[in-house]
Amino acid sequence: MTVFTLRQLNYARILAETGHFGRAAERCHVTQPALSQQIRQLEEICGGALFDRGPRTVAPTPLGREFLARARRVLDEADDLERFASALADGPQRPVRFGLIPTVAPYLLPFIYPTLTAGLPGTSFSVSEGQTDHLIESLASGDLDLALIATDPPETGPRLASIPLFADPFVLACNSAKPFAEPVRLTDIPAEQILLLDEGHCFRDQAIEACMLRHRISGRTFAATSLSTIVEFVAGGQGVTLLPAISLHKEAGDPRIRICELAAPAPSRTLSLVWREATPFGELFRKVAEIIRDKGSAQFAEPLGALPY
């Protein structure tokens, strides 16, 4: 099947505007025979003449007027698409959709967001929270541009670019009236005392792994939706929990809470920024990762002894 090209449509539009093959060829930067040949090919595809050729002027036929009305719409859309593609080099023409897991967002976002907006003045962000699986699914569907997670990206699904940001060590939170001798060995803590997040949170899985609870959690009924809820139970003497170091400035201020250092090798997680490899904004996202890494490392990556317990 023979189809016409955008170039041919543009030739026909310019011929209609100039009314002259020679002037149209000059505007199109081609020879007059080359332009005439392209117009004849269009007419062959349409099955009729698009232009009446007079001795001095050229004018669209009734078929040509209908054809050109549609051709102009196609060319306008093509121009719009070209402008959109050219603008991609300067970043998305909408807010960057940025998702973070719930055990990171309330602790890291207040520190990094002002730095992001100051360091990338032409970029705005639409921020949301979600569990890791939901964030990865949203990246795959195109509903998110960026995600900050604390696990390795999945091997299945769309190819994701990943940049590690900084390590986030774990500590033990217990009631200040029931302290542990430090450094604490997690295997010495009775499994029933360890409070966990609800299923679906990657931090729950990491805590289960760190505390070797995989085969000791059957029958447990307590599961919280946030670390703040767990900390309230710990403050009330209802158990102990692991906390990521980035949460301590917010979760460790209660005098009823004591933060204990864990015995080596202490568990930790690595925060990473991920996005689809097939994106035109990779350079921008690498800048976002650099800003978060620099700001986060300076704010949170101190030795445990320097953290504000």
PASEBA-1860 file (N, C-alpha, C; in nm, 3 decimals):
! residues 309
1> MTVFTLRQ> 0.084/-0.120/0.000/0.000/0.000/0.000/0.088/0.125/0.000 ~ 0.061/0.214/-0.096/0.137/0.338/-0.105/0.077/0.443/-0.011 ~ 0.162/0.507/0.067/0.115/0.612/0.158/0.194/0.738/0.132 ~ 0.133/0.849/0.167/0.204/0.975/0.147/0.282/1.010/0.273 ~ 0.376/1.102/0.257/0.466/1.141/0.365/0.431/1.281/0.413 ~ 0.482/1.316/0.530/0.464/1.452/0.581/0.528/1.553/0.487 ~ 0.639/1.514/0.426/0.705/1.605/0.333/0.613/1.635/0.214 ~ 0.548/1.532/0.162/0.456/1.553/0.050/0.339/1.642/0.091
9> LNYARILA> 0.285/1.619/0.209/0.176/1.704/0.258/0.221/1.848/0.270 ~ 0.344/1.867/0.316/0.395/2.003/0.330/0.414/2.067/0.193 ~ 0.461/1.990/0.095/0.475/2.043/-0.040/0.339/2.090/-0.093 ~ 0.235/2.009/-0.072/0.102/2.046/-0.120/0.051/2.171/-0.050 ~ 0.075/2.184/0.079/0.031/2.303/0.151/0.101/2.428/0.098 ~ 0.230/2.419/0.076/0.305/2.536/0.028/0.266/2.569/-0.116 ~ 0.239/2.468/-0.197/0.194/2.495/-0.335/0.061/2.568/-0.332 ~ -0.029/2.530/-0.243/-0.158/2.598/-0.232/-0.138/2.742/-0.185
17> ETGHFGRA> -0.043/2.764/-0.096/-0.020/2.899/-0.044/0.044/2.990/-0.148 ~ 0.136/2.937/-0.228/0.206/3.021/-0.326/0.132/3.029/-0.460 ~ 0.057/2.922/-0.494/-0.013/2.920/-0.622/0.079/2.912/-0.741 ~ 0.203/2.863/-0.718/0.301/2.863/-0.827/0.406/2.755/-0.797 ~ 0.431/2.667/-0.896/0.526/2.558/-0.875/0.666/2.611/-0.848 ~ 0.707/2.710/-0.922/0.843/2.762/-0.905/0.864/2.820/-0.766 ~ 0.770/2.908/-0.721/0.785/2.969/-0.589/0.773/2.864/-0.478 ~ 0.685/2.764/-0.498/0.672/2.659/-0.399/0.800/2.577/-0.389
25> AERCHVTQ> 0.861/2.546/-0.503/0.986/2.470/-0.503/1.096/2.547/-0.432 ~ 1.098/2.680/-0.454/1.200/2.763/-0.389/1.182/2.761/-0.237 ~ 1.058/2.772/-0.190/1.034/2.769/-0.045/1.066/2.633/0.014 ~ 1.046/2.527/-0.064/1.072/2.392/-0.015/1.218/2.350/-0.033 ~ 1.298/2.435/-0.098/1.440/2.407/-0.121/1.460/2.281/-0.204 ~ 1.376/2.265/-0.305/1.390/2.154/-0.400/1.374/2.212/-0.540 ~ 1.404/2.128/-0.639/1.384/2.173/-0.777/1.236/2.163/-0.813 ~ 1.195/2.241/-0.913/1.055/2.238/-0.954/1.014/2.099/-1.004
33> PALSQQIR> 1.097/2.030/-1.084/1.057/1.894/-1.126/1.039/1.799/-1.008 ~ 1.125/1.812/-0.905/1.112/1.723/-0.788/0.981/1.749/-0.715 ~ 0.944/1.877/-0.699/0.818/1.908/-0.633/0.700/1.859/-0.716 ~ 0.706/1.879/-0.847/0.596/1.834/-0.934/0.578/1.683/-0.924 ~ 0.688/1.610/-0.918/0.679/1.465/-0.908/0.609/1.422/-0.777 ~ 0.641/1.490/-0.667/0.579/1.456/-0.539/0.429/1.487/-0.541 ~ 0.391/1.596/-0.604/0.248/1.630/-0.613/0.175/1.527/-0.699 ~ 0.237/1.483/-0.807/0.174/1.383/-0.893/0.156/1.252/-0.816
41> QLEEICGG> 0.253/1.217/-0.731/0.238/1.095/-0.651/0.120/1.105/-0.555 ~ 0.102/1.223/-0.496/-0.014/1.244/-0.409/-0.143/1.227/-0.487 ~ -0.146/1.283/-0.606/-0.268/1.276/-0.687/-0.297/1.132/-0.730 ~ -0.194/1.054/-0.755/-0.214/0.914/-0.790/-0.273/0.837/-0.673 ~ -0.225/0.867/-0.554/-0.278/0.800/-0.435/-0.424/0.838/-0.413 ~ -0.458/0.968/-0.435/-0.594/1.015/-0.413/-0.689/0.979/-0.528 ~ -0.634/0.943/-0.641/-0.718/0.904/-0.754/-0.779/1.020/-0.828 ~ -0.723/1.139/-0.815/-0.775/1.256/-0.886/-0.683/1.373/-0.868
49> ALFDRGPR> -0.705/1.479/-0.949/-0.620/1.597/-0.944/-0.647/1.678/-0.817 ~ -0.540/1.718/-0.753/-0.551/1.804/-0.635/-0.538/1.951/-0.672 ~ -0.478/1.980/-0.788/-0.455/2.118/-0.830/-0.494/2.135/-0.977 ~ -0.556/2.251/-1.008/-0.576/2.293/-1.145/-0.453/2.371/-1.187 ~ -0.389/2.327/-1.295/-0.268/2.394/-1.343/-0.307/2.495/-1.450 ~ -0.299/2.624/-1.418/-0.323/2.728/-1.517/-0.193/2.771/-1.580 ~ -0.199/2.859/-1.680/-0.076/2.903/-1.747/0.016/2.981/-1.653 ~ -0.043/3.049/-1.555/0.041/3.129/-1.465/0.022/3.096/-1.317
57> TVAPTPLG> -0.091/3.036/-1.283/-0.118/3.007/-1.142/-0.166/2.863/-1.126 ~ -0.157/2.819/-1.002/-0.203/2.685/-0.964/-0.301/2.703/-0.849 ~ -0.417/2.634/-0.854/-0.518/2.646/-0.750/-0.571/2.508/-0.714 ~ -0.606/2.485/-0.589/-0.661/2.355/-0.549/-0.795/2.327/-0.616 ~ -0.815/2.205/-0.656/-0.945/2.159/-0.704/-1.037/2.138/-0.583 ~ -1.167/2.114/-0.604/-1.253/2.080/-0.489/-1.199/1.963/-0.407 ~ -1.149/1.858/-0.478/-1.085/1.747/-0.406/-0.962/1.797/-0.331 ~ -0.887/1.884/-0.396/-0.765/1.937/-0.333/-0.796/2.017/-0.207
65> REFLARAR> -0.905/2.094/-0.209/-0.939/2.173/-0.090/-0.972/2.081/0.029 ~ -1.049/1.975/-0.001/-1.081/1.881/0.108/-0.955/1.810/0.157 ~ -0.871/1.772/0.063/-0.747/1.704/0.101/-0.659/1.796/0.185 ~ -0.644/1.921/0.144/-0.556/2.014/0.214/-0.609/2.048/0.354 ~ -0.741/2.053/0.369/-0.797/2.080/0.502/-0.754/1.972/0.600 ~ -0.757/1.847/0.555/-0.713/1.737/0.640/-0.561/1.735/0.655 ~ -0.491/1.766/0.550/-0.344/1.767/0.553/-0.293/1.872/0.652 ~ -0.360/1.987/0.656/-0.315/2.092/0.749/-0.330/2.046/0.893
73> RVLDEADD> -0.437/1.973/0.923/-0.454/1.923/1.060/-0.344/1.824/1.095 ~ -0.310/1.738/0.998/-0.203/1.641/1.022/-0.070/1.713/1.044 ~ -0.043/1.814/0.962/0.083/1.888/0.975/0.090/1.966/1.105 ~ -0.023/2.022/1.146/-0.025/2.094/1.274/0.004/1.999/1.391 ~ -0.056/1.880/1.385/-0.030/1.781/1.490/0.116/1.737/1.487 ~ 0.172/1.722/1.367/0.312/1.683/1.355/0.403/1.792/1.413 ~ 0.369/1.918/1.386/0.447/2.029/1.442/0.440/2.029/1.594 ~ 0.320/2.002/1.647/0.304/1.996/1.792/0.386/1.883/1.851
81> LERFASAL> 0.387/1.769/1.783/0.465/1.655/1.831/0.614/1.686/1.826 ~ 0.657/1.756/1.724/0.799/1.792/1.714/0.838/1.888/1.826 ~ 0.750/1.985/1.857/0.779/2.078/1.967/0.787/2.003/2.100 ~ 0.696/1.907/2.116/0.698/1.827/2.239/0.828/1.749/2.251 ~ 0.869/1.685/2.140/0.993/1.607/2.143/1.114/1.695/2.169 ~ 1.115/1.815/2.111/1.228/1.906/2.132/1.233/1.954/2.276 ~ 1.116/1.973/2.337/1.112/2.022/2.474/1.159/1.917/2.575 ~ 1.160/1.790/2.536/1.201/1.685/2.629/1.344/1.704/2.675
89> ADGPQRPV> 1.425/1.765/2.591/1.565/1.788/2.629/1.575/1.880/2.750 ~ 1.474/1.963/2.773/1.474/2.055/2.886/1.400/1.999/3.007 ~ 1.353/1.874/2.998/1.280/1.814/3.110/1.133/1.802/3.078 ~ 1.058/1.728/3.160/0.916/1.708/3.135/0.838/1.838/3.146 ~ 0.734/1.850/3.066/0.650/1.970/3.068/0.535/1.955/3.168 ~ 0.560/1.884/3.276/0.463/1.861/3.384/0.544/1.825/3.508 ~ 0.481/1.820/3.624/0.556/1.781/3.744/0.608/1.637/3.732 ~ 0.728/1.616/3.784/0.784/1.481/3.792/0.708/1.405/3.900
97> RFGLIPTV> 0.654/1.290/3.866/0.575/1.210/3.959/0.670/1.119/4.037 ~ 0.684/1.149/4.164/0.788/1.093/4.250/0.723/1.016/4.365 ~ 0.746/0.884/4.370/0.690/0.802/4.475/0.795/0.756/4.574 ~ 0.760/0.752/4.702/0.852/0.708/4.807/0.780/0.607/4.896 ~ 0.855/0.513/4.952/0.795/0.417/5.043/0.764/0.487/5.176 ~ 0.664/0.437/5.251/0.620/0.505/5.374/0.723/0.509/5.485 ~ 0.820/0.417/5.485/0.923/0.420/5.589/1.040/0.509/5.551 ~ 1.024/0.585/5.443/1.125/0.683/5.402/1.064/0.822/5.391
105> APYLLPFI> 0.947/0.832/5.328/0.889/0.962/5.292/0.882/1.061/5.409 ~ 0.824/1.028/5.524/0.808/1.130/5.629/0.939/1.171/5.694 ~ 1.044/1.092/5.676/1.171/1.121/5.742/1.271/1.190/5.649 ~ 1.272/1.148/5.524/1.369/1.203/5.429/1.316/1.323/5.352 ~ 1.188/1.317/5.314/1.132/1.418/5.224/1.144/1.561/5.277 ~ 1.117/1.587/5.407/1.129/1.726/5.454/1.269/1.783/5.439 ~ 1.371/1.695/5.438/1.508/1.744/5.425/1.549/1.764/5.280 ~ 1.506/1.672/5.193/1.554/1.679/5.055/1.470/1.768/4.966
113> YPTLTAGL> 1.340/1.786/4.998/1.252/1.857/4.905/1.297/2.002/4.881 ~ 1.328/2.080/4.985/1.375/2.217/4.957/1.502/2.220/4.874 ~ 1.591/2.124/4.896/1.714/2.120/4.819/1.687/2.082/4.674 ~ 1.594/1.991/4.652/1.557/1.953/4.516/1.499/2.072/4.439 ~ 1.407/2.141/4.500/1.342/2.253/4.430/1.440/2.368/4.407 ~ 1.535/2.386/4.499/1.635/2.492/4.481/1.738/2.452/4.376 ~ 1.776/2.324/4.376/1.878/2.278/4.283/1.827/2.256/4.142 ~ 1.696/2.237/4.129/1.634/2.215/3.997/1.518/2.312/3.981
121> PGTSFSVS> 1.548/2.442/3.965/1.441/2.544/3.967/1.340/2.530/3.855 ~ 1.375/2.464/3.746/1.280/2.449/3.636/1.196/2.323/3.645 ~ 1.212/2.249/3.754/1.142/2.121/3.769/1.052/2.124/3.891 ~ 0.929/2.078/3.876/0.838/2.064/3.989/0.811/1.915/4.011 ~ 0.762/1.883/4.130/0.743/1.743/4.168/0.602/1.722/4.221 ~ 0.546/1.608/4.186/0.421/1.559/4.244/0.457/1.435/4.325 ~ 0.444/1.445/4.458/0.497/1.343/4.548/0.383/1.256/4.602 ~ 0.409/1.126/4.612/0.312/1.033/4.669/0.386/0.926/4.746
129> EGQTDHLI> 0.311/0.856/4.833/0.366/0.743/4.908/0.302/0.614/4.859 ~ 0.376/0.506/4.871/0.322/0.375/4.834/0.420/0.266/4.871 ~ 0.366/0.147/4.894/0.455/0.035/4.922/0.533/-0.002/4.796 ~ 0.641/-0.073/4.815/0.736/-0.096/4.706/0.668/-0.158/4.583 ~ 0.588/-0.262/4.603/0.524/-0.328/4.489/0.438/-0.231/4.409 ~ 0.366/-0.145/4.481/0.281/-0.048/4.413/0.365/0.053/4.335 ~ 0.476/0.097/4.393/0.561/0.194/4.323/0.619/0.132/4.195 ~ 0.663/0.008/4.203/0.719/-0.058/4.084/0.613/-0.075/3.977
137> ESLASGDL> 0.493/-0.114/4.018/0.383/-0.127/3.922/0.351/0.008/3.857 ~ 0.357/0.115/3.934/0.328/0.247/3.880/0.437/0.293/3.785 ~ 0.561/0.256/3.811/0.668/0.285/3.714/0.642/0.211/3.584 ~ 0.600/0.084/3.596/0.576/0.003/3.477/0.462/0.058/3.394 ~ 0.357/0.108/3.460/0.240/0.158/3.389/0.257/0.302/3.340 ~ 0.362/0.369/3.385/0.383/0.508/3.347/0.315/0.608/3.438 ~ 0.254/0.561/3.548/0.190/0.652/3.642/0.290/0.722/3.733 ~ 0.411/0.669/3.742/0.519/0.732/3.818/0.640/0.748/3.728
145> DLALIATD> 0.720/0.851/3.755/0.846/0.871/3.684/0.964/0.821/3.765 ~ 0.958/0.840/3.896/1.068/0.808/3.986/1.013/0.737/4.108 ~ 1.097/0.650/4.169/1.058/0.588/4.295/1.181/0.575/4.383 ~ 1.162/0.603/4.512/1.268/0.583/4.609/1.232/0.462/4.692 ~ 1.313/0.357/4.681/1.282/0.230/4.744/1.402/0.186/4.829 ~ 1.383/0.077/4.902/1.490/0.028/4.990/1.516/-0.120/4.967 ~ 1.487/-0.168/4.848/1.516/-0.306/4.809/1.576/-0.305/4.669 ~ 1.627/-0.418/4.626/1.678/-0.428/4.490/1.561/-0.422/4.393
153> PPETGPRL> 1.578/-0.355/4.279/1.471/-0.353/4.179/1.440/-0.494/4.131 ~ 1.315/-0.523/4.095/1.281/-0.658/4.049/1.348/-0.689/3.916 ~ 1.373/-0.818/3.895/1.436/-0.860/3.769/1.335/-0.874/3.657 ~ 1.208/-0.887/3.692/1.103/-0.896/3.591/1.041/-0.759/3.567 ~ 0.963/-0.748/3.460/0.898/-0.621/3.430/0.989/-0.532/3.348 ~ 0.958/-0.403/3.341/1.037/-0.311/3.260/1.178/-0.297/3.315 ~ 1.273/-0.271/3.229/1.411/-0.249/3.272/1.418/-0.117/3.347 ~ 1.475/-0.123/3.467/1.483/-0.006/3.553/1.628/0.035/3.573
161> ASIPLFAD> 1.652/0.164/3.568/1.781/0.218/3.610/1.775/0.240/3.760 ~ 1.886/0.215/3.829/1.888/0.226/3.974/2.018/0.290/4.019 ~ 2.008/0.388/4.108/2.125/0.453/4.165/2.116/0.444/4.316 ~ 2.212/0.375/4.382/2.214/0.372/4.529/2.239/0.512/4.584 ~ 2.168/0.546/4.692/2.179/0.678/4.751/2.269/0.677/4.875 ~ 2.227/0.606/4.978/2.311/0.590/5.097/2.254/0.479/5.183 ~ 2.338/0.426/5.271/2.297/0.319/5.360/2.218/0.376/5.478 ~ 2.122/0.299/5.524/2.037/0.339/5.636/2.039/0.227/5.740
169> PFVLACNS> 2.127/0.235/5.840/2.139/0.127/5.937/2.017/0.116/6.028 ~ 1.996/-0.001/6.085/1.886/-0.026/6.178/1.937/-0.016/6.322 ~ 1.848/0.027/6.409/1.874/0.028/6.553/1.753/-0.032/6.623 ~ 1.769/-0.061/6.750/1.661/-0.118/6.828/1.598/-0.010/6.915 ~ 1.465/-0.002/6.912/1.392/0.090/7.000/1.323/0.007/7.107 ~ 1.345/0.044/7.233/1.281/-0.026/7.343/1.231/0.075/7.445 ~ 1.156/0.029/7.541/1.108/0.116/7.648/1.227/0.152/7.738 ~ 1.238/0.280/7.774/1.353/0.326/7.852/1.359/0.262/7.989
177> AKPFAEPV> 1.246/0.210/8.039/1.245/0.142/8.169/1.290/-0.003/8.158 ~ 1.303/-0.052/8.034/1.342/-0.192/8.014/1.460/-0.197/7.917 ~ 1.573/-0.139/7.954/1.687/-0.131/7.861/1.754/-0.266/7.840 ~ 1.824/-0.274/7.728/1.904/-0.392/7.696/2.051/-0.355/7.710 ~ 2.133/-0.453/7.739/2.278/-0.432/7.739/2.324/-0.417/7.595 ~ 2.403/-0.315/7.569/2.448/-0.288/7.432/2.589/-0.340/7.411 ~ 2.620/-0.377/7.285/2.530/-0.383/7.170/2.437/-0.503/7.179 ~ 2.316/-0.486/7.128/2.212/-0.586/7.143/2.224/-0.690/7.032
185> RLTDIPAE> 2.216/-0.817/7.072/2.209/-0.927/6.974/2.061/-0.955/6.948 ~ 2.019/-0.942/6.824/1.877/-0.958/6.792/1.828/-1.099/6.822 ~ 1.915/-1.197/6.811/1.873/-1.334/6.838/1.845/-1.358/6.986 ~ 1.886/-1.264/7.073/1.861/-1.278/7.216/1.723/-1.223/7.256 ~ 1.655/-1.157/7.164/1.526/-1.096/7.195/1.416/-1.198/7.166 ~ 1.327/-1.225/7.260/1.215/-1.316/7.232/1.131/-1.267/7.114 ~ 1.097/-1.358/7.026/1.026/-1.322/6.904/0.895/-1.251/6.932 ~ 0.825/-1.290/7.041/0.695/-1.231/7.069/0.705/-1.085/7.112
193> QILLLDEG> 0.824/-1.038/7.146/0.840/-0.899/7.187/0.862/-0.804/7.069 ~ 0.894/-0.858/6.954/0.932/-0.773/6.840/0.807/-0.733/6.763 ~ 0.781/-0.603/6.757/0.664/-0.550/6.688/0.699/-0.518/6.543 ~ 0.609/-0.552/6.453/0.636/-0.540/6.309/0.531/-0.455/6.240 ~ 0.569/-0.403/6.124/0.474/-0.337/6.035/0.383/-0.439/5.969 ~ 0.275/-0.389/5.909/0.181/-0.474/5.838/0.247/-0.535/5.715 ~ 0.189/-0.642/5.664/0.241/-0.707/5.544/0.237/-0.610/5.425 ~ 0.334/-0.625/5.338/0.345/-0.537/5.220/0.454/-0.434/5.235
201> HCFRDQAI> 0.492/-0.401/5.359/0.602/-0.308/5.381/0.735/-0.382/5.369 ~ 0.824/-0.331/5.287/0.953/-0.398/5.273/1.032/-0.394/5.403 ~ 1.010/-0.291/5.486/1.082/-0.284/5.613/1.040/-0.397/5.705 ~ 0.917/-0.441/5.696/0.873/-0.558/5.773/0.955/-0.680/5.735 ~ 0.968/-0.703/5.603/1.044/-0.818/5.557/1.190/-0.808/5.601 ~ 1.245/-0.687/5.596/1.385/-0.670/5.637/1.401/-0.693/5.787 ~ 1.303/-0.651/5.867/1.309/-0.674/6.011/1.297/-0.823/6.042 ~ 1.208/-0.891/5.971/1.192/-1.036/5.991/1.322/-1.108/5.959
209> EACMLRHR> 1.387/-1.066/5.852/1.514/-1.128/5.814/1.622/-1.099/5.917 ~ 1.630/-0.973/5.961/1.734/-0.934/6.057/1.717/-1.006/6.191 ~ 1.593/-1.025/6.232/1.564/-1.087/6.361/1.545/-1.237/6.350 ~ 1.564/-1.290/6.230/1.549/-1.434/6.207/1.412/-1.483/6.255 ~ 1.309/-1.412/6.212/1.173/-1.444/6.256/1.094/-1.522/6.153 ~ 1.158/-1.557/6.041/1.083/-1.614/5.930/0.997/-1.733/5.973 ~ 1.049/-1.816/6.062/0.975/-1.935/6.103/0.914/-1.918/6.243 ~ 0.910/-1.790/6.290/0.860/-1.769/6.427/0.749/-1.665/6.432
217> ISGRTFAA> 0.683/-1.637/6.320/0.583/-1.530/6.319/0.441/-1.581/6.304 ~ 0.424/-1.712/6.294/0.288/-1.764/6.281/0.209/-1.734/6.406 ~ 0.084/-1.696/6.388/-0.003/-1.667/6.502/0.009/-1.527/6.556 ~ 0.098/-1.444/6.500/0.111/-1.307/6.549/-0.011/-1.226/6.504 ~ -0.063/-1.144/6.591/-0.182/-1.065/6.558/-0.152/-0.916/6.546 ~ -0.039/-0.869/6.601/-0.007/-0.727/6.595/0.064/-0.695/6.464 ~ 0.017/-0.594/6.395/0.082/-0.543/6.274/0.036/-0.400/6.255 ~ 0.129/-0.306/6.254/0.096/-0.164/6.245/0.113/-0.114/6.103
225> TSLSTIVE> 0.044/-0.006/6.072/0.053/0.053/5.939/0.163/0.157/5.928 ~ 0.222/0.198/6.041/0.328/0.299/6.037/0.425/0.277/6.151 ~ 0.547/0.325/6.132/0.647/0.316/6.239/0.605/0.400/6.360 ~ 0.538/0.511/6.337/0.495/0.597/6.448/0.400/0.521/6.540 ~ 0.312/0.439/6.484/0.220/0.360/6.565/0.297/0.259/6.649 ~ 0.394/0.192/6.587/0.474/0.095/6.660/0.549/0.162/6.775 ~ 0.606/0.279/6.750/0.683/0.348/6.853/0.595/0.381/6.973 ~ 0.469/0.414/6.950/0.378/0.441/7.062/0.360/0.316/7.148
233> FVAGGQGV> 0.351/0.201/7.085/0.339/0.077/7.161/0.468/0.048/7.237 ~ 0.582/0.073/7.173/0.710/0.052/7.242/0.721/0.146/7.361 ~ 0.681/0.272/7.344/0.685/0.369/7.454/0.598/0.324/7.570 ~ 0.490/0.251/7.540/0.401/0.201/7.643/0.445/0.069/7.702 ~ 0.562/0.021/7.662/0.615/-0.102/7.718/0.556/-0.228/7.660 ~ 0.499/-0.219/7.539/0.432/-0.335/7.479/0.523/-0.420/7.392 ~ 0.651/-0.383/7.380/0.743/-0.460/7.298/0.859/-0.374/7.252 ~ 0.934/-0.427/7.157/1.048/-0.356/7.099/1.033/-0.358/6.948
241> TLLPAISL> 1.112/-0.279/6.880/1.105/-0.278/6.734/1.236/-0.231/6.677 ~ 1.257/-0.262/6.550/1.369/-0.205/6.475/1.323/-0.075/6.411 ~ 1.415/0.022/6.405/1.389/0.148/6.337/1.503/0.178/6.242 ~ 1.473/0.234/6.126/1.581/0.281/6.039/1.639/0.411/6.095 ~ 1.767/0.431/6.078/1.833/0.546/6.138/1.774/0.679/6.090 ~ 1.723/0.683/5.967/1.670/0.811/5.918/1.545/0.854/5.993 ~ 1.483/0.761/6.066/1.359/0.795/6.137/1.383/0.851/6.277 ~ 1.507/0.846/6.325/1.531/0.874/6.467/1.503/1.018/6.505
249> HKEAGDPR> 1.528/1.111/6.414/1.504/1.252/6.448/1.356/1.278/6.474 ~ 1.270/1.189/6.424/1.126/1.207/6.442/1.068/1.108/6.542 ~ 1.121/0.986/6.546/1.059/0.880/6.626/1.126/0.859/6.761 ~ 1.244/0.918/6.785/1.318/0.889/6.908/1.316/1.003/7.008 ~ 1.225/1.097/6.992/1.221/1.211/7.084/1.147/1.186/7.214 ~ 1.067/1.082/7.219/0.990/1.050/7.339/1.085/0.999/7.448 ~ 1.085/1.058/7.568/1.176/1.012/7.675/1.148/0.870/7.720 ~ 1.032/0.816/7.683/1.002/0.677/7.719/1.071/0.578/7.625
257> IRICELAA> 1.134/0.629/7.519/1.199/0.545/7.421/1.351/0.549/7.441 ~ 1.412/0.434/7.434/1.558/0.427/7.434/1.601/0.360/7.305 ~ 1.704/0.415/7.241/1.760/0.359/7.118/1.887/0.285/7.152 ~ 1.893/0.158/7.110/2.008/0.073/7.141/2.082/0.035/7.013 ~ 2.213/0.038/7.022/2.295/-0.003/6.910/2.295/-0.155/6.899 ~ 2.297/-0.205/6.776/2.293/-0.349/6.752/2.433/-0.405/6.737 ~ 2.448/-0.531/6.775/2.577/-0.598/6.763/2.614/-0.615/6.616 ~ 2.742/-0.607/6.587/2.791/-0.626/6.450/2.776/-0.773/6.410
265> PAPSRTLS> 2.749/-0.800/6.284/2.722/-0.700/6.179/2.579/-0.650/6.188 ~ 2.562/-0.521/6.212/2.428/-0.465/6.229/2.355/-0.463/6.095 ~ 2.227/-0.496/6.094/2.151/-0.492/5.967/2.130/-0.348/5.921 ~ 2.110/-0.334/5.794/2.083/-0.202/5.735/2.012/-0.223/5.603 ~ 1.971/-0.114/5.544/1.913/-0.116/5.411/1.980/-0.007/5.329 ~ 1.974/-0.019/5.199/2.028/0.083/5.110/1.914/0.148/5.034 ~ 1.904/0.278/5.046/1.800/0.351/4.973/1.848/0.375/4.830 ~ 1.758/0.356/4.735/1.793/0.370/4.594/1.684/0.447/4.521
273> LVWREATP> 1.724/0.518/4.418/1.631/0.587/4.329/1.623/0.506/4.201 ~ 1.502/0.475/4.156/1.484/0.393/4.036/1.389/0.463/3.940 ~ 1.409/0.434/3.812/1.321/0.484/3.706/1.336/0.392/3.586 ~ 1.243/0.404/3.493/1.250/0.322/3.372/1.368/0.364/3.287 ~ 1.442/0.264/3.236/1.554/0.296/3.148/1.506/0.369/3.023 ~ 1.389/0.331/2.974/1.337/0.390/2.850/1.268/0.522/2.881 ~ 1.343/0.621/2.924/1.289/0.753/2.953/1.379/0.858/2.890 ~ 1.325/0.968/2.842/1.409/1.075/2.790/1.466/1.164/2.900
281> FGELFRKV> 1.429/1.136/3.026/1.469/1.225/3.135/1.576/1.165/3.225 ~ 1.652/1.069/3.171/1.753/1.002/3.252/1.853/1.098/3.313 ~ 1.897/1.197/3.237/1.997/1.292/3.290/1.939/1.372/3.405 ~ 1.814/1.414/3.393/1.748/1.487/3.502/1.738/1.398/3.626 ~ 1.700/1.272/3.608/1.682/1.184/3.723/1.815/1.154/3.790 ~ 1.923/1.150/3.713/2.055/1.133/3.774/2.092/1.255/3.860 ~ 2.050/1.373/3.817/2.073/1.492/3.898/1.992/1.486/4.027 ~ 1.867/1.438/4.016/1.784/1.420/4.136/1.853/1.325/4.233
289> AEIIRDKG> 1.904/1.212/4.181/1.973/1.115/4.266/2.095/1.176/4.333 ~ 2.170/1.256/4.259/2.291/1.319/4.315/2.255/1.415/4.429 ~ 2.148/1.492/4.410/2.106/1.586/4.515/2.062/1.510/4.640 ~ 1.980/1.406/4.621/1.932/1.329/4.736/2.049/1.260/4.807 ~ 2.141/1.205/4.730/2.254/1.134/4.789/2.341/1.230/4.871 ~ 2.370/1.346/4.814/2.455/1.442/4.886/2.386/1.494/5.012 ~ 2.259/1.531/4.998/2.186/1.585/5.113/2.160/1.477/5.216 ~ 2.118/1.359/5.172/2.088/1.252/5.265/2.210/1.202/5.337
297> SAQFAEPL> 2.322/1.188/5.264/2.444/1.142/5.328/2.491/1.241/5.434 ~ 2.482/1.369/5.404/2.525/1.469/5.500/2.435/1.472/5.622 ~ 2.306/1.446/5.603/2.210/1.457/5.711/2.202/1.331/5.796 ~ 2.213/1.214/5.731/2.180/1.090/5.800/2.294/0.990/5.811 ~ 2.400/1.005/5.735/2.500/0.898/5.727/2.611/0.914/5.831 ~ 2.580/0.972/5.948/2.679/0.981/6.054/2.691/0.847/6.125 ~ 2.802/0.826/6.198/2.810/0.707/6.281/2.698/0.706/6.383 ~ 2.661/0.586/6.430/2.547/0.576/6.522/2.566/0.662/6.646
305> GALPY> 2.688/0.672/6.691/2.711/0.750/6.812/2.678/0.897/6.796 ~ 2.675/0.946/6.670/2.648/1.090/6.648/2.502/1.117/6.620 ~ 2.420/1.010/6.613/2.279/1.031/6.582/2.206/1.086/6.704 ~ 2.103/1.169/6.682/2.032/1.233/6.794/1.938/1.138/6.864 ~ 1.986/1.053/6.949/1.901/0.958/7.021/1.814/1.031/7.122
END
